[in-house]
């Protein structure tokens, strides 16, 4: 089982304005530093991994939530990107198997179109 993609959500590229505001707030009693630390921990607590047979999405530091989806059961993969998300190469990816609600929703992921293409390519191989 080879790993094709494994990333955490990104901070600056996903919300550059929020990142800059946090940097400006650092001299104001360290509030910006506290926000950046919380944001960083939240991003490091989430991870999307795609290998040749399944998609795994984990989130949480102390308590974990783990979703696994077999590539063969993926029906639809939806990528959402705002104008600025497209400029910075990040976006949200939603993975549907059956029904109207997505099994996995990963926001702030780098190269979301690469994820979609990996899923499509490996569905055809299997």
ChimeraX commands (.cxc) that place a marker at each C-alpha (Angstrom):
marker #1 position 0.00,0.00,0.00 radius 0.5
marker #1 position 1.84,3.10,-1.20 radius 0.5
marker #1 position 1.07,6.59,0.06 radius 0.5
marker #1 position 0.22,8.97,-2.79 radius 0.5
marker #1 position -0.69,12.12,-0.84 radius 0.5
marker #1 position -0.44,13.05,2.83 radius 0.5
marker #1 position -0.91,16.64,4.00 radius 0.5
marker #1 position -2.21,18.80,6.82 radius 0.5
marker #1 position -4.32,21.91,6.07 radius 0.5
marker #1 position -2.19,25.01,5.49 radius 0.5
marker #1 position -2.37,28.28,7.44 radius 0.5
marker #1 position -1.11,31.26,5.44 radius 0.5
marker #1 position -2.25,30.15,2.00 radius 0.5
marker #1 position -5.73,29.26,3.25 radius 0.5
marker #1 position -6.34,32.59,5.01 radius 0.5
marker #1 position -3.58,35.13,4.28 radius 0.5
marker #1 position -5.54,38.11,5.65 radius 0.5
marker #1 position -6.25,36.35,8.95 radius 0.5
marker #1 position -2.59,35.36,9.21 radius 0.5
marker #1 position -1.42,38.96,8.68 radius 0.5
marker #1 position -3.95,40.27,11.23 radius 0.5
marker #1 position -2.63,37.74,13.77 radius 0.5
marker #1 position 0.93,38.95,13.15 radius 0.5
marker #1 position -0.19,42.55,13.71 radius 0.5
marker #1 position -1.91,41.53,16.96 radius 0.5
marker #1 position 1.22,39.90,18.45 radius 0.5
marker #1 position 2.44,43.20,20.02 radius 0.5
marker #1 position -1.09,43.76,21.45 radius 0.5
marker #1 position -0.60,41.63,24.55 radius 0.5
marker #1 position 0.32,38.49,22.63 radius 0.5
marker #1 position -3.26,37.95,21.43 radius 0.5
marker #1 position -2.09,37.26,17.87 radius 0.5
marker #1 position 0.40,34.69,19.12 radius 0.5
marker #1 position -2.32,32.86,21.04 radius 0.5
marker #1 position -4.59,32.85,17.96 radius 0.5
marker #1 position -1.73,31.61,15.73 radius 0.5
marker #1 position -0.85,28.84,18.18 radius 0.5
marker #1 position -4.47,27.66,18.40 radius 0.5
marker #1 position -4.81,27.81,14.61 radius 0.5
marker #1 position -1.55,25.88,14.13 radius 0.5
marker #1 position -2.61,23.13,16.56 radius 0.5
marker #1 position -6.00,22.84,14.84 radius 0.5
marker #1 position -4.30,22.44,11.44 radius 0.5
marker #1 position -1.76,19.89,12.71 radius 0.5
marker #1 position -4.62,17.91,14.27 radius 0.5
marker #1 position -6.12,17.26,10.81 radius 0.5
marker #1 position -4.52,15.13,8.12 radius 0.5
marker #1 position -5.72,13.79,4.77 radius 0.5
marker #1 position -3.94,10.75,3.34 radius 0.5
marker #1 position -4.60,9.08,-0.01 radius 0.5
marker #1 position -3.00,5.74,-0.81 radius 0.5
marker #1 position -3.60,3.33,-3.67 radius 0.5
marker #1 position -6.66,1.72,-2.05 radius 0.5
marker #1 position -8.24,4.17,0.42 radius 0.5
marker #1 position -8.63,7.73,1.66 radius 0.5
marker #1 position -8.03,8.43,5.34 radius 0.5
marker #1 position -9.00,11.66,7.14 radius 0.5
marker #1 position -8.00,12.11,10.77 radius 0.5
marker #1 position -8.78,15.04,13.04 radius 0.5
marker #1 position -8.35,15.80,16.69 radius 0.5
marker #1 position -5.51,16.10,19.19 radius 0.5
marker #1 position -6.78,14.57,22.41 radius 0.5
marker #1 position -9.81,12.78,21.02 radius 0.5
marker #1 position -9.51,11.45,17.47 radius 0.5
marker #1 position -12.04,11.16,14.69 radius 0.5
marker #1 position -10.95,8.94,11.82 radius 0.5
marker #1 position -12.78,8.40,8.52 radius 0.5
marker #1 position -11.70,5.80,5.98 radius 0.5
marker #1 position -13.20,5.52,2.52 radius 0.5
marker #1 position -12.31,2.81,0.03 radius 0.5
marker #1 position -11.37,4.32,-3.36 radius 0.5
marker #1 position -13.67,1.88,-5.14 radius 0.5
marker #1 position -16.69,3.28,-3.25 radius 0.5
marker #1 position -16.05,6.97,-4.07 radius 0.5
marker #1 position -18.89,8.26,-6.22 radius 0.5
marker #1 position -18.06,11.99,-6.40 radius 0.5
marker #1 position -15.15,14.22,-5.46 radius 0.5
marker #1 position -15.94,17.93,-5.21 radius 0.5
marker #1 position -13.30,20.69,-5.00 radius 0.5
marker #1 position -14.26,24.16,-3.75 radius 0.5
marker #1 position -11.94,27.12,-4.22 radius 0.5
marker #1 position -12.51,30.85,-3.89 radius 0.5
marker #1 position -10.60,33.25,-6.13 radius 0.5
marker #1 position -7.85,33.69,-3.52 radius 0.5
marker #1 position -7.77,29.94,-2.82 radius 0.5
marker #1 position -7.06,29.37,-6.52 radius 0.5
marker #1 position -4.24,31.94,-6.47 radius 0.5
marker #1 position -2.60,30.24,-3.48 radius 0.5
marker #1 position -3.33,26.66,-4.63 radius 0.5
marker #1 position -5.51,25.59,-1.70 radius 0.5
marker #1 position -9.14,24.60,-1.30 radius 0.5
marker #1 position -11.71,22.32,0.25 radius 0.5
marker #1 position -12.34,18.80,-0.93 radius 0.5
marker #1 position -15.54,16.83,-0.34 radius 0.5
marker #1 position -15.66,13.09,-0.94 radius 0.5
marker #1 position -19.04,11.42,-1.49 radius 0.5
marker #1 position -19.78,7.70,-1.51 radius 0.5
marker #1 position -23.56,7.32,-1.31 radius 0.5
marker #1 position -26.25,9.81,-0.39 radius 0.5
marker #1 position -26.29,13.58,-0.43 radius 0.5
marker #1 position -23.84,14.36,2.36 radius 0.5
marker #1 position -20.07,13.95,1.98 radius 0.5
marker #1 position -18.22,11.25,3.92 radius 0.5
marker #1 position -15.09,13.42,4.18 radius 0.5
marker #1 position -14.79,17.23,4.16 radius 0.5
marker #1 position -11.22,18.54,4.32 radius 0.5
marker #1 position -10.77,22.32,4.23 radius 0.5
marker #1 position -7.61,24.32,3.58 radius 0.5
marker #1 position -5.85,21.50,1.76 radius 0.5
marker #1 position -2.91,22.24,-0.55 radius 0.5
marker #1 position -3.37,21.13,-4.17 radius 0.5
marker #1 position -7.00,19.94,-3.94 radius 0.5
marker #1 position -7.17,19.25,-7.68 radius 0.5
marker #1 position -4.18,16.91,-7.33 radius 0.5
marker #1 position -6.14,14.98,-4.70 radius 0.5
marker #1 position -9.14,14.70,-7.04 radius 0.5
marker #1 position -6.92,13.51,-9.91 radius 0.5
marker #1 position -5.19,10.92,-7.68 radius 0.5
marker #1 position -8.57,9.55,-6.62 radius 0.5
marker #1 position -9.83,9.36,-10.21 radius 0.5
marker #1 position -6.62,7.75,-11.50 radius 0.5
marker #1 position -6.53,5.11,-8.78 radius 0.5
marker #1 position -10.23,4.30,-9.16 radius 0.5
marker #1 position -9.54,3.45,-12.80 radius 0.5
marker #1 position -6.52,1.30,-11.85 radius 0.5
marker #1 position -8.48,-0.76,-9.32 radius 0.5
marker link #1:1,2 radius 0.2
marker link #1:2,3 radius 0.2
marker link #1:3,4 radius 0.2
marker link #1:4,5 radius 0.2
marker link #1:5,6 radius 0.2
marker link #1:6,7 radius 0.2
marker link #1:7,8 radius 0.2
marker link #1:8,9 radius 0.2
marker link #1:9,10 radius 0.2
marker link #1:10,11 radius 0.2
marker link #1:11,12 radius 0.2
marker link #1:12,13 radius 0.2
marker link #1:13,14 radius 0.2
marker link #1:14,15 radius 0.2
marker link #1:15,16 radius 0.2
marker link #1:16,17 radius 0.2
marker link #1:17,18 radius 0.2
marker link #1:18,19 radius 0.2
marker link #1:19,20 radius 0.2
marker link #1:20,21 radius 0.2
marker link #1:21,22 radius 0.2
marker link #1:22,23 radius 0.2
marker link #1:23,24 radius 0.2
marker link #1:24,25 radius 0.2
marker link #1:25,26 radius 0.2
marker link #1:26,27 radius 0.2
marker link #1:27,28 radius 0.2
marker link #1:28,29 radius 0.2
marker link #1:29,30 radius 0.2
marker link #1:30,31 radius 0.2
marker link #1:31,32 radius 0.2
marker link #1:32,33 radius 0.2
marker link #1:33,34 radius 0.2
marker link #1:34,35 radius 0.2
marker link #1:35,36 radius 0.2
marker link #1:36,37 radius 0.2
marker link #1:37,38 radius 0.2
marker link #1:38,39 radius 0.2
marker link #1:39,40 radius 0.2
marker link #1:40,41 radius 0.2
marker link #1:41,42 radius 0.2
marker link #1:42,43 radius 0.2
marker link #1:43,44 radius 0.2
marker link #1:44,45 radius 0.2
marker link #1:45,46 radius 0.2
marker link #1:46,47 radius 0.2
marker link #1:47,48 radius 0.2
marker link #1:48,49 radius 0.2
marker link #1:49,50 radius 0.2
marker link #1:50,51 radius 0.2
marker link #1:51,52 radius 0.2
marker link #1:52,53 radius 0.2
marker link #1:53,54 radius 0.2
marker link #1:54,55 radius 0.2
marker link #1:55,56 radius 0.2
marker link #1:56,57 radius 0.2
marker link #1:57,58 radius 0.2
marker link #1:58,59 radius 0.2
marker link #1:59,60 radius 0.2
marker link #1:60,61 radius 0.2
marker link #1:61,62 radius 0.2
marker link #1:62,63 radius 0.2
marker link #1:63,64 radius 0.2
marker link #1:64,65 radius 0.2
marker link #1:65,66 radius 0.2
marker link #1:66,67 radius 0.2
marker link #1:67,68 radius 0.2
marker link #1:68,69 radius 0.2
marker link #1:69,70 radius 0.2
marker link #1:70,71 radius 0.2
marker link #1:71,72 radius 0.2
marker link #1:72,73 radius 0.2
marker link #1:73,74 radius 0.2
marker link #1:74,75 radius 0.2
marker link #1:75,76 radius 0.2
marker link #1:76,77 radius 0.2
marker link #1:77,78 radius 0.2
marker link #1:78,79 radius 0.2
marker link #1:79,80 radius 0.2
marker link #1:80,81 radius 0.2
marker link #1:81,82 radius 0.2
marker link #1:82,83 radius 0.2
marker link #1:83,84 radius 0.2
marker link #1:84,85 radius 0.2
marker link #1:85,86 radius 0.2
marker link #1:86,87 radius 0.2
marker link #1:87,88 radius 0.2
marker link #1:88,89 radius 0.2
marker link #1:89,90 radius 0.2
marker link #1:90,91 radius 0.2
marker link #1:91,92 radius 0.2
marker link #1:92,93 radius 0.2
marker link #1:93,94 radius 0.2
marker link #1:94,95 radius 0.2
marker link #1:95,96 radius 0.2
marker link #1:96,97 radius 0.2
marker link #1:97,98 radius 0.2
marker link #1:98,99 radius 0.2
marker link #1:99,100 radius 0.2
marker link #1:100,101 radius 0.2
marker link #1:101,102 radius 0.2
marker link #1:102,103 radius 0.2
marker link #1:103,104 radius 0.2
marker link #1:104,105 radius 0.2
marker link #1:105,106 radius 0.2
marker link #1:106,107 radius 0.2
marker link #1:107,108 radius 0.2
marker link #1:108,109 radius 0.2
marker link #1:109,110 radius 0.2
marker link #1:110,111 radius 0.2
marker link #1:111,112 radius 0.2
marker link #1:112,113 radius 0.2
marker link #1:113,114 radius 0.2
marker link #1:114,115 radius 0.2
marker link #1:115,116 radius 0.2
marker link #1:116,117 radius 0.2
marker link #1:117,118 radius 0.2
marker link #1:118,119 radius 0.2
marker link #1:119,120 radius 0.2
marker link #1:120,121 radius 0.2
marker link #1:121,122 radius 0.2
marker link #1:122,123 radius 0.2
marker link #1:123,124 radius 0.2
marker link #1:124,125 radius 0.2
marker link #1:125,126 radius 0.2
view
